[in-house]
Amino acid sequence: MTATLLPQSETTTTEATSTPSLWRTGVQAGVLAAVATTGIAVVAGAAGVSFEVEGEAIPMAGYAQMTLIGAVLGIVLAKALHRWARHPQQTFVRTCAGLTALSIVPDLTVGFDTASAATLALAHVVAASIIVPRLADRLSD
């Protein structure tokens, strides 16, 4: 009877990470931001802000919908920069700051009154201040 010794193969196991994915983090932040922006619109509407342009008012559901779309775009941008940018966190924050500033331009130029434009601009900044830091925390430079 002969015994054959075979080299043992090493098995590596990857430890499950406890940090949420970009998608989970972004969706959670997006939902929180959607609630916040809708709340801003509700409070402003109760105070008499109209959000009307040419007789058409923005529907209340539109605030949440557009905020969630912004969150999804932020997630996609974060994933792309995580993969291709040399400094993903820094690039993400700077890009989002510029995009947030650009998102306010239509509020100022479409024909909203001053109160409506200011409230919409505030909603954009609040949404970005909720979503961007949470996604940026998931990126590393």
Z-matrix of the N, CA and C atoms (Angstrom, degrees):
N
C 1 1.415
C 2 1.531 1 108.08
N 3 1.299 2 116.50 1 127.56
C 4 1.452 3 120.85 2 -179.76
C 5 1.530 4 109.45 3 -115.85
N 6 1.272 5 113.96 4 145.41
C 7 1.471 6 119.70 5 178.32
C 8 1.515 7 108.29 6 -107.35
N 9 1.289 8 115.37 7 135.57
C 10 1.457 9 120.29 8 177.82
C 11 1.521 10 108.23 9 -110.95
N 12 1.309 11 114.54 10 127.38
C 13 1.461 12 118.69 11 177.84
C 14 1.511 13 108.72 12 -96.03
N 15 1.266 14 114.90 13 123.57
C 16 1.460 15 121.36 14 176.80
C 17 1.518 16 108.57 15 -108.98
N 18 1.324 17 116.42 16 140.58
C 19 1.460 18 117.11 17 178.16
C 20 1.534 19 109.79 18 -64.86
N 21 1.301 20 113.59 19 137.54
C 22 1.460 21 117.36 20 177.92
C 23 1.514 22 108.85 21 -77.97
N 24 1.298 23 114.40 22 137.20
C 25 1.463 24 118.11 23 176.77
C 26 1.521 25 107.98 24 -84.31
N 27 1.307 26 113.82 25 141.94
C 28 1.455 27 118.34 26 177.61
C 29 1.511 28 108.87 27 -84.56
N 30 1.279 29 115.06 28 134.74
C 31 1.450 30 120.12 29 177.43
C 32 1.513 31 108.04 30 -106.77
N 33 1.294 32 114.86 31 125.93
C 34 1.454 33 118.14 32 177.44
C 35 1.521 34 108.37 33 -107.22
N 36 1.279 35 113.30 34 138.07
C 37 1.458 36 118.42 35 176.62
C 38 1.512 37 107.98 36 -117.46
N 39 1.278 38 114.32 37 141.09
C 40 1.457 39 118.27 38 176.74
C 41 1.516 40 108.24 39 -96.66
N 42 1.290 41 113.80 40 131.92
C 43 1.449 42 119.76 41 -178.98
C 44 1.527 43 108.93 42 -78.36
N 45 1.299 44 116.22 43 134.18
C 46 1.462 45 120.09 44 178.70
C 47 1.520 46 108.79 45 -66.20
N 48 1.295 47 115.03 46 134.09
C 49 1.453 48 118.37 47 179.55
C 50 1.519 49 109.39 48 -84.24
N 51 1.302 50 114.11 49 148.97
C 52 1.455 51 118.42 50 -179.70
C 53 1.523 52 111.72 51 -95.41
N 54 1.328 53 117.31 52 -2.66
C 55 1.458 54 119.08 53 179.41
C 56 1.516 55 109.53 54 -85.25
N 57 1.321 56 115.87 55 138.42
C 58 1.466 57 118.92 56 179.71
C 59 1.529 58 111.34 57 -67.88
N 60 1.302 59 115.71 58 154.47
C 61 1.458 60 120.86 59 178.49
C 62 1.522 61 110.27 60 -70.92
N 63 1.323 62 115.54 61 166.23
C 64 1.469 63 119.66 62 175.14
C 65 1.524 64 110.70 63 -58.40
N 66 1.334 65 116.20 64 -40.32
C 67 1.464 66 118.98 65 -179.29
C 68 1.523 67 111.13 66 -63.27
N 69 1.319 68 116.68 67 -49.01
C 70 1.469 69 119.71 68 -178.70
C 71 1.527 70 110.28 69 -62.26
N 72 1.321 71 116.10 70 -46.79
C 73 1.463 72 120.48 71 179.99
C 74 1.519 73 110.64 72 -60.69
N 75 1.331 74 116.52 73 -45.51
C 76 1.461 75 120.91 74 -178.21
C 77 1.518 76 113.06 75 -65.76
N 78 1.315 77 116.44 76 -40.40
C 79 1.472 78 119.61 77 179.30
C 80 1.525 79 110.09 78 -67.51
N 81 1.329 80 116.90 79 -42.82
C 82 1.466 81 119.64 80 178.07
C 83 1.525 82 110.95 81 -61.66
N 84 1.320 83 116.48 82 -45.22
C 85 1.464 84 120.37 83 178.54
C 86 1.526 85 110.43 84 -65.59
N 87 1.333 86 116.92 85 -38.22
C 88 1.457 87 120.86 86 179.03
C 89 1.519 88 112.50 87 -63.35
N 90 1.321 89 116.52 88 -40.90
C 91 1.468 90 120.08 89 178.34
C 92 1.525 91 109.98 90 -65.56
N 93 1.324 92 116.75 91 -44.23
C 94 1.465 93 120.28 92 177.91
C 95 1.529 94 110.63 93 -61.29
N 96 1.323 95 116.84 94 -43.61
C 97 1.460 96 120.96 95 179.37
C 98 1.530 97 111.20 96 -66.92
N 99 1.326 98 117.58 97 -36.40
C 100 1.468 99 120.91 98 178.06
C 101 1.524 100 110.85 99 -63.64
N 102 1.317 101 116.06 100 -41.03
C 103 1.467 102 120.18 101 176.63
C 104 1.529 103 109.86 102 -63.56
N 105 1.330 104 116.13 103 -42.70
C 106 1.463 105 120.39 104 -179.08
C 107 1.528 106 112.08 105 -64.72
N 108 1.337 107 117.46 106 -45.99
C 109 1.462 108 119.30 107 -177.98
C 110 1.528 109 111.47 108 -68.65
N 111 1.324 110 116.81 109 -36.31
C 112 1.460 111 119.60 110 176.61
C 113 1.526 112 109.72 111 -66.93
N 114 1.310 113 116.64 112 -39.36
C 115 1.461 114 120.52 113 176.51
C 116 1.519 115 112.04 114 -61.41
N 117 1.324 116 116.45 115 -42.14
C 118 1.467 117 120.34 116 176.98
C 119 1.521 118 109.98 117 -59.77
N 120 1.331 119 116.68 118 -44.87
C 121 1.465 120 120.76 119 -179.51
C 122 1.525 121 111.62 120 -64.51
N 123 1.331 122 117.02 121 -40.12
C 124 1.462 123 120.70 122 179.92
C 125 1.525 124 110.55 123 -64.71
N 126 1.328 125 116.25 124 -46.68
C 127 1.470 126 120.10 125 -179.61
C 128 1.528 127 110.19 126 -64.34
N 129 1.325 128 116.25 127 -44.65
C 130 1.471 129 119.55 128 179.78
C 131 1.529 130 110.59 129 -64.38
N 132 1.331 131 117.04 130 -41.02
C 133 1.461 132 120.17 131 177.80
C 134 1.520 133 111.80 132 -61.48
N 135 1.328 134 116.53 133 -40.12
C 136 1.464 135 120.77 134 177.84
C 137 1.530 136 111.24 135 -66.22
N 138 1.335 137 116.37 136 -26.68
C 139 1.464 138 121.00 137 178.32
C 140 1.524 139 112.38 138 -85.86
N 141 1.340 140 116.51 139 -0.50
C 142 1.465 141 119.87 140 176.00
C 143 1.508 142 116.40 141 104.44
N 144 1.326 143 118.58 142 4.28
C 145 1.465 144 120.90 143 177.01
C 146 1.519 145 107.53 144 -75.50
N 147 1.324 146 117.00 145 131.09
C 148 1.472 147 120.31 146 -169.56
C 149 1.528 148 115.15 147 -91.57
N 150 1.301 149 119.92 148 -33.98
C 151 1.465 150 123.80 149 -175.32
C 152 1.528 151 111.57 150 55.09
N 153 1.314 152 116.68 151 38.01
C 154 1.465 153 121.24 152 179.75
C 155 1.514 154 110.19 153 -109.40
N 156 1.325 155 114.14 154 139.58
C 157 1.459 156 122.00 155 171.85
C 158 1.515 157 106.35 156 -130.66
N 159 1.308 158 116.04 157 122.69
C 160 1.468 159 121.75 158 -179.55
C 161 1.525 160 111.51 159 52.12
N 162 1.335 161 116.91 160 41.32
C 163 1.452 162 121.70 161 176.40
C 164 1.517 163 115.80 162 81.69
N 165 1.328 164 117.78 163 -4.57
C 166 1.465 165 122.09 164 -179.92
C 167 1.525 166 109.38 165 -104.63
N 168 1.319 167 116.07 166 124.26
C 169 1.460 168 120.60 167 178.23
C 170 1.530 169 109.86 168 -94.41
N 171 1.311 170 115.39 169 148.87
C 172 1.470 171 120.24 170 174.98
C 173 1.529 172 107.25 171 -71.72
N 174 1.338 173 118.34 172 127.44
C 175 1.462 174 119.09 173 178.15
C 176 1.533 175 110.68 174 -69.16
N 177 1.316 176 117.31 175 147.34
C 178 1.472 177 121.39 176 -178.34
C 179 1.527 178 112.09 177 -57.08
N 180 1.310 179 118.17 178 -38.42
C 181 1.469 180 120.69 179 179.42
C 182 1.529 181 111.13 180 -64.69
N 183 1.308 182 117.01 181 -23.45
C 184 1.461 183 120.97 182 -179.45
C 185 1.511 184 113.40 183 -62.74
N 186 1.322 185 117.56 184 -31.60
C 187 1.463 186 120.36 185 179.49
C 188 1.526 187 110.37 186 -64.89
N 189 1.311 188 116.15 187 -48.11
C 190 1.470 189 120.34 188 179.33
C 191 1.526 190 110.78 189 -65.42
N 192 1.320 191 116.65 190 -43.37
C 193 1.468 192 120.04 191 -178.55
C 194 1.522 193 111.52 192 -60.98
N 195 1.306 194 116.86 193 -47.67
C 196 1.465 195 119.97 194 -177.74
C 197 1.536 196 111.11 195 -68.66
N 198 1.318 197 116.69 196 -33.70
C 199 1.464 198 119.63 197 176.89
C 200 1.519 199 110.87 198 -66.06
N 201 1.322 200 116.81 199 -42.64
C 202 1.467 201 120.20 200 178.52
C 203 1.526 202 111.43 201 -65.73
N 204 1.323 203 117.10 202 -37.31
C 205 1.466 204 119.79 203 175.41
C 206 1.525 205 109.89 204 -62.57
N 207 1.324 206 116.47 205 -42.58
C 208 1.461 207 120.25 206 176.93
C 209 1.522 208 112.21 207 -61.10
N 210 1.327 209 116.41 208 -38.71
C 211 1.470 210 120.39 209 178.35
C 212 1.524 211 110.75 210 -64.56
N 213 1.321 212 116.83 211 -43.28
C 214 1.470 213 120.53 212 179.24
C 215 1.534 214 110.00 213 -63.45
N 216 1.321 215 116.67 214 -42.73
C 217 1.469 216 119.39 215 176.95
C 218 1.527 217 110.75 216 -62.11
N 219 1.327 218 116.79 217 -37.98
C 220 1.460 219 120.93 218 177.02
C 221 1.521 220 111.86 219 -63.69
N 222 1.325 221 116.46 220 -40.74
C 223 1.464 222 120.91 221 178.35
C 224 1.525 223 110.33 222 -62.82
N 225 1.318 224 116.14 223 -46.78
C 226 1.468 225 120.51 224 179.92
C 227 1.532 226 110.23 225 -61.80
N 228 1.317 227 116.75 226 -43.22
C 229 1.463 228 120.53 227 177.69
C 230 1.530 229 110.66 228 -62.43
N 231 1.324 230 117.34 229 -44.40
C 232 1.464 231 120.96 230 179.65
C 233 1.524 232 111.18 231 -61.55
N 234 1.326 233 116.62 232 -42.80
C 235 1.472 234 119.90 233 179.31
C 236 1.528 235 110.66 234 -64.09
N 237 1.322 236 116.96 235 -41.85
C 238 1.464 237 120.35 236 -179.83
C 239 1.531 238 110.62 237 -65.40
N 240 1.319 239 116.66 238 -44.75
C 241 1.463 240 119.23 239 -179.46
C 242 1.525 241 111.29 240 -68.81
N 243 1.320 242 116.89 241 -34.08
C 244 1.474 243 120.44 242 176.45
C 245 1.527 244 109.97 243 -59.70
N 246 1.296 245 115.06 244 -36.49
C 247 1.463 246 119.43 245 -177.65
C 248 1.528 247 112.84 246 -81.84
N 249 1.339 248 117.53 247 -39.89
C 250 1.458 249 119.19 248 -168.67
C 251 1.524 250 116.11 249 -113.85
N 252 1.306 251 119.07 250 -16.23
C 253 1.469 252 119.34 251 -175.69
C 254 1.529 253 110.87 252 -86.80
N 255 1.303 254 115.47 253 146.97
C 256 1.456 255 120.83 254 177.79
C 257 1.536 256 110.23 255 -68.94
N 258 1.317 257 116.82 256 -39.33
C 259 1.465 258 123.51 257 177.98
C 260 1.525 259 108.00 258 -126.37
N 261 1.327 260 118.00 259 79.73
C 262 1.467 261 120.63 260 -170.90
C 263 1.527 262 115.10 261 -60.98
N 264 1.322 263 117.83 262 -41.09
C 265 1.462 264 119.40 263 -177.33
C 266 1.528 265 110.75 264 -65.64
N 267 1.311 266 116.46 265 -49.52
C 268 1.461 267 121.32 266 -179.54
C 269 1.528 268 110.74 267 -62.71
N 270 1.315 269 117.00 268 -43.86
C 271 1.461 270 120.97 269 179.93
C 272 1.521 271 110.79 270 -64.85
N 273 1.325 272 116.69 271 -40.42
C 274 1.463 273 121.10 272 179.02
C 275 1.524 274 111.31 273 -62.02
N 276 1.321 275 117.14 274 -48.76
C 277 1.471 276 120.53 275 -178.03
C 278 1.523 277 110.69 276 -62.98
N 279 1.318 278 117.49 277 -44.24
C 280 1.471 279 120.47 278 -179.91
C 281 1.530 280 111.57 279 -65.45
N 282 1.323 281 116.24 280 -42.03
C 283 1.465 282 119.93 281 179.00
C 284 1.517 283 110.67 282 -63.79
N 285 1.315 284 116.77 283 -43.56
C 286 1.468 285 120.41 284 -179.80
C 287 1.523 286 112.06 285 -66.05
N 288 1.322 287 117.10 286 -35.21
C 289 1.470 288 119.74 287 176.98
C 290 1.532 289 109.76 288 -62.19
N 291 1.329 290 116.03 289 -44.74
C 292 1.465 291 119.87 290 178.00
C 293 1.520 292 112.77 291 -65.10
N 294 1.334 293 116.23 292 -42.26
C 295 1.466 294 119.96 293 179.85
C 296 1.526 295 111.74 294 -67.39
N 297 1.327 296 117.14 295 -34.96
C 298 1.462 297 120.11 296 176.72
C 299 1.523 298 109.88 297 -65.28
N 300 1.318 299 116.60 298 -42.93
C 301 1.474 300 119.80 299 176.98
C 302 1.523 301 110.62 300 -61.17
N 303 1.326 302 116.74 301 -42.44
C 304 1.468 303 119.80 302 178.24
C 305 1.530 304 112.04 303 -65.83
N 306 1.320 305 117.35 304 -32.39
C 307 1.466 306 120.01 305 -178.76
C 308 1.520 307 112.13 306 -67.90
N 309 1.309 308 116.76 307 -19.40
C 310 1.464 309 120.96 308 179.91
C 311 1.528 310 111.52 309 -82.97
N 312 1.317 311 117.85 310 -22.36
C 313 1.472 312 121.60 311 -176.82
C 314 1.529 313 112.23 312 -54.75
N 315 1.335 314 120.90 313 -47.82
C 316 1.466 315 118.98 314 179.00
C 317 1.534 316 113.20 315 -60.62
N 318 1.326 317 117.07 316 -33.91
C 319 1.463 318 119.78 317 178.10
C 320 1.521 319 111.22 318 -60.23
N 321 1.314 320 115.67 319 -33.15
C 322 1.460 321 120.95 320 -177.26
C 323 1.519 322 113.22 321 -88.53
N 324 1.322 323 117.91 322 -17.35
C 325 1.465 324 119.88 323 -173.08
C 326 1.524 325 115.07 324 -115.00
N 327 1.328 326 118.35 325 -14.94
C 328 1.466 327 120.63 326 -173.41
C 329 1.523 328 112.78 327 -75.23
N 330 1.306 329 118.45 328 -26.88
C 331 1.454 330 119.57 329 179.04
C 332 1.515 331 113.30 330 124.20
N 333 1.315 332 116.95 331 15.96
C 334 1.459 333 119.80 332 174.56
C 335 1.520 334 109.32 333 -71.63
N 336 1.332 335 116.25 334 151.52
C 337 1.462 336 118.36 335 172.60
C 338 1.533 337 108.53 336 -70.18
N 339 1.310 338 116.50 337 172.79
C 340 1.467 339 120.89 338 -173.93
C 341 1.526 340 112.32 339 -60.72
N 342 1.320 341 117.16 340 -44.08
C 343 1.467 342 120.44 341 -178.52
C 344 1.530 343 111.16 342 -64.44
N 345 1.323 344 116.60 343 -41.49
C 346 1.464 345 120.28 344 179.42
C 347 1.523 346 110.90 345 -65.79
N 348 1.328 347 117.03 346 -45.73
C 349 1.465 348 121.09 347 -179.55
C 350 1.521 349 110.73 348 -62.65
N 351 1.326 350 117.49 349 -42.58
C 352 1.462 351 120.79 350 179.97
C 353 1.527 352 110.97 351 -65.67
N 354 1.316 353 116.50 352 -40.67
C 355 1.466 354 119.89 353 179.80
C 356 1.518 355 111.10 354 -66.98
N 357 1.320 356 117.57 355 -41.89
C 358 1.463 357 120.80 356 178.24
C 359 1.526 358 110.88 357 -64.93
N 360 1.320 359 116.85 358 -41.24
C 361 1.466 360 120.34 359 177.42
C 362 1.529 361 109.85 360 -62.05
N 363 1.329 362 116.81 361 -42.09
C 364 1.459 363 120.90 362 176.84
C 365 1.529 364 110.57 363 -60.07
N 366 1.313 365 116.78 364 -42.98
C 367 1.471 366 120.66 365 179.89
C 368 1.534 367 110.73 366 -61.71
N 369 1.329 368 117.52 367 -39.36
C 370 1.467 369 120.50 368 178.38
C 371 1.525 370 110.86 369 -64.04
N 372 1.325 371 116.01 370 -43.90
C 373 1.469 372 120.36 371 -178.77
C 374 1.530 373 110.40 372 -67.24
N 375 1.327 374 117.15 373 -40.72
C 376 1.470 375 120.60 374 178.60
C 377 1.531 376 109.98 375 -63.26
N 378 1.319 377 117.14 376 -46.22
C 379 1.470 378 120.10 377 179.39
C 380 1.529 379 110.69 378 -59.74
N 381 1.318 380 116.63 379 -46.35
C 382 1.472 381 119.96 380 179.73
C 383 1.524 382 111.21 381 -64.36
N 384 1.327 383 117.27 382 -37.17
C 385 1.464 384 119.41 383 -178.59
C 386 1.528 385 112.05 384 -70.71
N 387 1.311 386 117.43 385 -18.77
C 388 1.463 387 121.26 386 175.72
C 389 1.527 388 110.83 387 -88.19
N 390 1.319 389 116.98 388 -44.21
C 391 1.464 390 121.37 389 -172.17
C 392 1.532 391 112.52 390 -81.38
N 393 1.316 392 117.40 391 -49.04
C 394 1.466 393 121.17 392 -171.19
C 395 1.530 394 113.31 393 -60.27
N 396 1.334 395 120.01 394 -49.04
C 397 1.472 396 117.47 395 -179.23
C 398 1.529 397 113.91 396 -62.76
N 399 1.313 398 116.36 397 -35.16
C 400 1.463 399 118.83 398 -179.72
C 401 1.532 400 111.78 399 -67.23
N 402 1.320 401 115.90 400 -40.81
C 403 1.462 402 118.96 401 177.01
C 404 1.537 403 110.38 402 -70.82
N 405 1.323 404 116.69 403 -39.78
C 406 1.472 405 120.17 404 -179.28
C 407 1.524 406 110.68 405 -62.22
N 408 1.326 407 117.13 406 -33.93
C 409 1.468 408 120.45 407 178.49
C 410 1.527 409 112.10 408 -61.83
N 411 1.305 410 117.06 409 -25.45
C 412 1.477 411 121.48 410 -178.96
C 413 1.522 412 111.57 411 -84.71
N 414 1.321 413 117.27 412 -8.38
C 415 1.463 414 121.42 413 -179.90
C 416 1.518 415 108.50 414 -102.83
N 417 1.308 416 116.92 415 153.79
C 418 1.464 417 120.29 416 176.32
C 419 1.510 418 109.03 417 -129.07
N 420 1.314 419 114.40 418 148.21
C 421 1.480 420 120.06 419 177.35
C 422 1.507 421 111.07 420 -94.43
